[in-house]
Amino acid sequence: MVVVMDVLYQPTKPLITSSSPSPSISDRNFNYYAHVSTKYHPLPSTSSSFRLHRITSQLAPNSSKTDAGYGCSWMQDNSTYKSIIANHERRHGPLHSMFPSSPAQVSSVEDLFEFICSGPLIEKLGFTPETIAESIDKWLTNGFHVCELFNLNELYLTIPQKARIYHYYIPVFLWCEQQISDHRSTFKDGDDIPPLVIGFSAPQGCGKTTLVFALDYLFSKTAGRKSATISIDDFYLTYDEQAKLREKNPGNALLEFRGNAGSHDLPLSVETLTAVSNLTKEGMKMKLPRYDKSAYNGRGDRADPSTWPEVEGPLSVVLFEGWMLGFKPLPAQVVKAVDPQLEIVNKNLEAYYDAWDKFIKSWIIIKIKDPSCVYQWRLQAEIGMREAGNPGMTDEEVMDFVSRYLPAYNAYLPTLYTEGPKGSDSNHTLIVEIDEQRNPILAG
C-alpha cells in the first residue's frame, strides 16, 4: 500500500521572527523549550515493529529545520489557563474541507488552544475547553513528537499540517490512551494483562498506515508503552498459494490477484494474533510476518522470515490495520446485485471474524463518503512515484487495480458504517469521517 502524506509534507516559509524565551515562562513550559532547542532526531530505527519504508519511500523531502524562530513558539505563556477559559467563546462555524496552504503564524499557546478547540473530533471525544486547557502541556508534547517524527518544524506548520496533527492524530492518540487505560483497569494487580488490540478499518490510500505510524511513535515517546503494528497485508497467501487460488476461480477478476477475502492465510493470522496477544512479560519475543509486494514483478510473496521484525513484551497495545477489517458477510442476493463475482468473496468472508475481528477489542473506523476517492488517492500516489523517478502504475493500471476492490467497498462499507464490525461495542468504537484531503470533518 502506498501512502503519500501530502498535507504533512508541503514546504513552508517561516513567518515567525526569532526572539528569546521570556524569563517568566513556567517550569513545565521551560521543559518543553528544552525539547524544542535540542537537535531534531532522525526517524526511528528499523528496530521498530513498523516498516518505515511504507511511509518514507514516497514522501517529498521537507525544507530543513533551522533554529530561527524557536523563541517565538506558541508554547509561550502557558503558566495559567484561567484567563484562556474566561475569555474563550466556543465557536464552531463552518469547517472547510480545503484549508489554505499558507504557513500558520502562531504566537502564543492561546492561539493553539483556540485551534485545538475548533477540531471536529473534540466534542465527539468528550473534550471540553477546560480539559484541553488543563492538559495543554500534553498536547504540546505530543505535537512536538509528531513534528519530530515527520521532520517538520512545529513553528512553521501550514494550516493543513496543524489540522492533521492537532485535529486528527493527537485526539485519536488520546482516545487510544483512554481505551488502553480502560482495558487495563479490568484486570487485577498481579494479573498478566494482554495488550489491547485496536483495529483500524479504512479504505486504501486514506492515510490509515500513516496514522498508525504516528500512533506507534507516540506510544513509545510520550506514553512509554510498547506497541506492535500489524497489517492484513502481512497475511496474504504466498505466491504459489495465490496461483492455486487463481486456478480454482478462473475468470474471477476479484480473486485473480491478492486483496479480497480468500487471498489471506487465515491460520497464520490466528497464530500471529494469538501469539502477540500473549506477549505479557519482559523477555518474551516473537517475529511478526511481513509481505514483499515487489516480489515476482509485483505479484508479491511472503517475505523471508529472516527479515521479519521482532517485537518484545510486555506489549500494551497492538495496532492492527486493514482496508477490509470489520467487513461482514451479506445475503447472497445483496452481493450478487453489486457484482456476481463477489459471491465467492462473500462466502470466503465468513471465516474472517474468527481469524481477525474477534481479537479486536477497540475499533477506529475511517469513514469516507464515496469509494471513488480510493481511485483518486491511488492515482495521486502513483503520479508522485513516477514524478520521483520510481516505478509506478499507469493511469489505466491504477483503474484496473482499484476496480478489483470497489465491489467490496460498495457492498460492505454501508453496513460497516451503520452497524459497526461484528461484536464491536459503541463505547469502544470511534468513527472518524474524512474528506477528500484525508482530514476529519464534523459528523453529519
Residue, then its C-alpha position, 0 to 999 in steps of 0.5 A: m500500500v502506498v501512502v503519500m502524506d501530502v498535507l504533512y509534507q508541503p514546504t513552508k516559509p517561516l513567518i515567525t521572527s526569532s526572539s528569546p524565551s521570556p524569563s517568566i515562562s513556567d517550569r513545565n513550559f521551560n521543559y518543553y523549550a528544552h525539547v524544542s532547542t535540542k537537535y531534531h532526531p532522525l526517524p526511528s530505527t528499523s528496530s521498530s515493529f513498523r516498516l518505515h519504508r511504507i511511509t518514507s519511500q514516497l514522501a517529498p523531502n521537507s525544507s530543513k529545520t533551522d533554529a530561527g524562530y524557536g523563541c517565538s513558539w506558541m508554547q509561550d505563556n502557558s503558566t495559567y489557563k484561567s484567563i484562556i477559559a474566561n475569555h474563550e467563546r466556543r465557536h464552531g462555524p463552518l469547517h472547510s474541507m480545503f484549508p489554505s496552504s499558507p504557513a500558520q503564524v502562531s504566537s502564543v499557546e492561546d492561539l493553539f488552544e483556540f485551534i485545538c478547540s475548533g477540531p471536529l473530533i473534540e466534542k465527539l471525544g468528550f473534550t471540553p475547553e477546560t480539559i484541553a486547557e488543563s492538559i495543554d502541556k500534553w498536547l504540546t508534547n505530543g505535537f512536538h513528537v509528531c513534528e519530530l517524527f515527520n521532520l517538520n518544524e512545529l513553528y512553521l506548520t501550514i494550516p493543513q499540517k496543524a489540522r492533521i496533527y492537532h485535529y486528527y492524530i493527537p485526539v485519536f492518540l488520546w482516545c487510544e490512551q483512554q481505551i488502553s487505560d480502560h482495558r487495563s483497569t479490568f484486570k487485577d494487580g498481579d494479573d498478566i494483562p494482554p495488550l489491547v488490540i485496536g483495529f483500524s478499518a479504512p479504505q486504501g490510500c486514506g492515510k490509515t498506515t500513516l496514522v498508525f505510524a504516528l500512533d506507534y511513535l507516540f506510544s513509545k515517546t510520550a506514553g512509554r508503552k510498547s506497541a506492535t503494528i500489524s497489517i492484513d497485508d502481512f497475511y496474504l497467501t504466498y505466491d504459489e498459494q495465490a496461483k492455486l487460488r487463481e486456478k480454482n476461480p478462473g475468470n474471477a477478476l476479484l480473486e485473480f490477484r491478492g486483496n479480497a477475502g480468500s487471498h489471506d492465510l487465515p491460520l497464520s493470522v490466528e497464530t500471529l494474533t494469538a501469539v502477540s496477544n500473549l506477549t505479557k512479560e519482559g523477555m518474551k519475543m516473537k517475529l511478526p510476518r511481513y509481505d514483499k509486494s515487489a516480489y515476482n514483478g509485483r505479484g508479491d510473496r511472503a517475505d523471508p522470515s529472516t527479515w521479519p521484525e521482532v517485537e518484545g513484551p510486555l506489549s500494551v497495545v497492538l495496532f492492527e490495520g486493514w482496508m477490509l477489517g470489520f467487513k461482514p458477510l451479506p445475503a447472497q442476493v445483496v452481493k450478487a446485485v453489486d457484482p456476481q463475482l463477489e459471491i465467492v468473496n462473500k462466502n470466503l468472508e465468513a471465516y474472517y471474524d474468527a481469524w481477525d475481528k474477534f481479537i479486536k477489542s477497540w475499533i477506529i473506523i475511517k469513514i469516507k463518503d464515496p469509494s471513488c476517492v480510493y481511485q483518486w488517492r491511488l492515482q495521486a500516489e502513483i503520479g508522485m512515484r513516477e514524478a520521483g523517478n520510481p516505478g509506478m502504475t499507469d493511469e489505466e493500471v491504477m483503474d484496473f487495480v482499484s476496480r478489483y476492490l470497489p465491489a467490496y467497498n460498495a457492498y460492505l462499507p454501508t453496513l460497516y458504517t451503520e452497524g459497526p464490525k461484528g461484536s464491536d461495542s459503541n463505547h469502544t468504537l470511534i468513527v472518524e469521517i474524512d474528506e477528500q484531503r484525508n482530514p476529519i470533518l464534523a459528523g453529519 
